[in-house]
Structures are given as structure tokens and as C-alpha cells.
């Protein structure tokens, strides 16, 4: 009515006609609202419909009714600017299940989507049953964000907040932002530390928000109010009513002491300037009495985490030890255990390390999150199928598939191995040199050498061959040559002897080394080619190695030897059940350093 009178005083007309009004009391009845609206439409040229104050009553008249308070979209924009100011990027939204809550939820979701922010989870509060759509504690504790927006009227805000306090999901772990202020006196003083840091975003007026005002128009409105309803007019200096034009918001911060708790204004909002520091003490006390702006992300400090591990040397090694009371205890060591200790020191969580039951596969381990374990720390390979079940952190170890097999048995010694370095042609050449040199010795030394003069032809030839052979192998033949050409021939035979011995030694060493290090296979192609029978190839079931074998080698044929633990893998190799096995490179490098197995 005040706006209509002001329009008449300022000669504002539509098609030459002054604005008039007709008010209707709908009493919460949709039929009364429709009946009154139809009567007005038949008698008046309706320009607009001004709706009630609350969104929950808006559908009673029309979805296009003009509310006398800022729209939910305006409040959502104020929230967006608050998130951008503090560099938050996600939240949990709790809302009541009526038009007020649903409209507010839609406005917040639209605003967040348009600004690349995320509403991680939405929890509906049923105002009829006074229960949540889902378990409040589970929904909040399992979320990745720790900022909660509560969009509810004051009566339900107090009830929801009390439930959250009882569940332990307020401060200091969670940052709550309320859409309305509430009385804090109803809460037990033991909850005051948990309530500290809560923020409220409330509608305000220009004078409270320190925003400029049109005092001329405001005073004219005061005069009309005082003239038409003097009995309700509180005076211009005391008018804090929200029935005037409201485009301002005030951010209040909950602060507590030993016996007192209250909301203190810290920021003011005007749509064209955004959030600004409020006059006076505008320091925000965050949850946990902190002065540091929370990140909004889940913090693990003080939280007990159920951590699943699976036996896999050297990542998680299981050892049975006897304590001081004579009882057997399971002791876990290894890289994963050390990693958990390091994370605990940095993040402050409380680890509850649980060893996976015997027979559980790696794929089965993924299915135990989050019902049995909160997280799993293991040498787990990231696969597309597993990504559909769980999320993975950054990898802490670069792994690959290795083929594990026993070292070669002792090499059989060949008695003629010393001759292998010489080819047949070279051996024949050496034999020819021996015979030719023997003939030369016979011709040169028979006349001058006293030891050869009296010998028969056969003895002479035999002694010449023996001399040549002995010289080639570096030995002494029993006599010396006397002639100059004979001695020169001897020197040549000695030099040839050195060359042959060096060559034989080098080639023989090389052949023996290659023979000792030679493996049955040299790569994956040998596996594909069937160099090892597939039923003699062991693969642990439920691992990425099995997926690789089925897709890359066997065309989804399960023709390998199934293994169900790494210990069974080692035992099967040692007792000859299998010839080779697929295994991760990290485990392979460790196990080959302590067992007689070769990659």
C-alpha cells in the first residue's frame, strides 16, 4: 500500500491511470487465494501481484508473484561472492522440504553451477516427520567438503543444529553457514565451543549494512506509514522492519565465552559492491577458535581411519612375534606401513590398520571400501574397472609386470668344451702348422743335431712332431734345435702359442658365461609363442596381472595355473608345480634378492 500511495504522490501512471490496489487475506488456503484472484481479475486491469513474505507461501497465489523481500537468487549470489572471497569451492546443502527450502536449494544450485562451484551433497529435512532424508552424520563425515549451508526457517534451524551438535558434526570440524539468525540461549553451554565460528547471512537494511540510502524517498515512506497507521509506527530512528526495500545482507559470526554466546556482525553486503568489512570489530573467529580461514576440505586430524593392507613383500610383510607375556602377536612391516606412519605424522589421523583376511584378492579388497575399510594402502594397480568402484590417490610406486622363474639348474660340463672356441677350419689349420713345422725340423736338424742324427725316420718324425706340439702348448720337448732357421721357427711357434692360448681363454670364458646366464625366455613374446606351457604359467587370481593375461595373451581364456596368494606363488615355483609366474616388478626385485629365483 505504501508503494501505491508513493506512486500517486509522485504522479506515476500507467496508460494515464494512477496505480491502485486491492488486498486479499488468503489464510493459507489455496482456494481462497484463487477465488480472490479471479474476482480481482474480473474487476481490475491487473498490472502485478505482490506475494507474501515467505517462499513457502508463494505457490498459493502464483509462481510469478512479486515478493516483498529479496529473491532466493539474490541470497544465492551473496553466498557465491562469500565463497569466492574465502576461496571455497564446494559445500553440503541442507534444506527443508517445502517451497521455501526447495526454491532456495534450486537457486543455490544454479548459482554454484554458473560459477564453477560444487554442491557435493544435498540433505533434505522433512518438516512433517522432523527427520532427515539420510543419516546426517554419515552424510557429512563421508563428504569431501566441510562447509555446510543450512537453508531453513528459524524454528527448523534450531532443531537441525541441535541434531548436528548431538551427532558431533558442527565445530571444529565443520563450518556452518545459516540462512537466518537464531537464539543461542536454548543450547547447552557445553556446546558453546562447537557453535563458535558459525556464520549467518541475514537480510538487512541500508543503515545497518552501511550502504547509501535515498533519504528523501525513505522519509516520504515514513510519513505515509505514520499517517495511515500511526499505532504501528515505531519512529524513524527505531525502524528496523524488513518490510521496506531490502537488497542488503549482513554476515554475522558466532562467538562464545565461558558463559555467553552471541552473533557479531563482521561483513556487510551490497549487491553492487559485494562483501565489505563491517564497522567495529570485524575479525572472524572460525571454528575451533581459529583465526585462519578454513580450506573447506575434509581434515583428518584426530579422525580414526580403518586402513586395509594385504600381504605383499616388501610392501606389507607379516611376521609373528612373541610378546613379553608369551602370546603370539602379528607384526606388520614394510613400505606401506612406513608410508602410513609418515601420513599419520603429517595429517594427524589415528590409524586402525587391519590385515585383509586370507584369500581376499586385490579386486575383492576394492569391494571392501567403504563398508570394511575407509582406505586401502597397497601395491594396487589402477585399472578402468577398479576406477568404477573406488577412487585412487597419486601412485607411490611405478610398477610393471615381471616374469618370475627359477634360476637355471647346474650346467652340465662338456669334457671337450676347451675345443669349442676353435672352429673346424682353424683346428685343421693348426694341425697343418704342426705337421709342416715338423717336416721343416726334420730337414733342418737331422744333419746338425746330435740327438737326431742316429734316429730312424719314424723316430725322427715323431720327435719333430713332439717338439712342435710341445712348443705350441708352451712346454719343453726334451731337446733343443741347433740351427739358426730351427731356432727362428721355434720363436714363431712360441708367438703362435701365445695368440692361440689368449684366444682360447677369452672365447671359452665367454661361452661358459653365456651358457650359465641363458634363460628359458627373454620376453613376453616367448610367453605368447608358448615357450612355456600356459598351464605351467602361474598368475594370482583377482589381480591386474590376470586382467593383462586375459586381454593381451589368451583372448579371455583362463588357461593359466591359478594362484591365490604370493606365498603359494613362491611355493609353486620352488616345488616345480609351475615354471614361471607373473608378478609386480617391485615384489620381484625384492624376492629375487632373498631367494634363488631369477626375473
RARAZI-V602489 format. One record per helix or strand of 3 or more residues. SS is the DSSP state (H for helix, E for strand). FROM is the first residue (numbers start at 0). LEN is the number of residues. If there is no record, write none. Layout:
SS;FROM;LEN
SS;FROM;LEN
This chain:
H;1;8
H;29;14
H;54;4
H;71;15
E;89;7
H;98;16
E;117;9
H;135;6
E;146;5
H;153;14
E;174;4
H;188;7
E;198;6
H;214;14
E;247;9
E;260;10
E;273;4
E;303;6
E;315;7
E;327;6
H;334;13
E;349;6
H;361;5
H;383;4
E;400;6
H;416;3
H;423;22
H;449;4
H;456;16
H;483;34
H;523;5
H;533;3
E;536;4
H;543;9
E;560;3
H;565;9
E;579;5
H;584;7
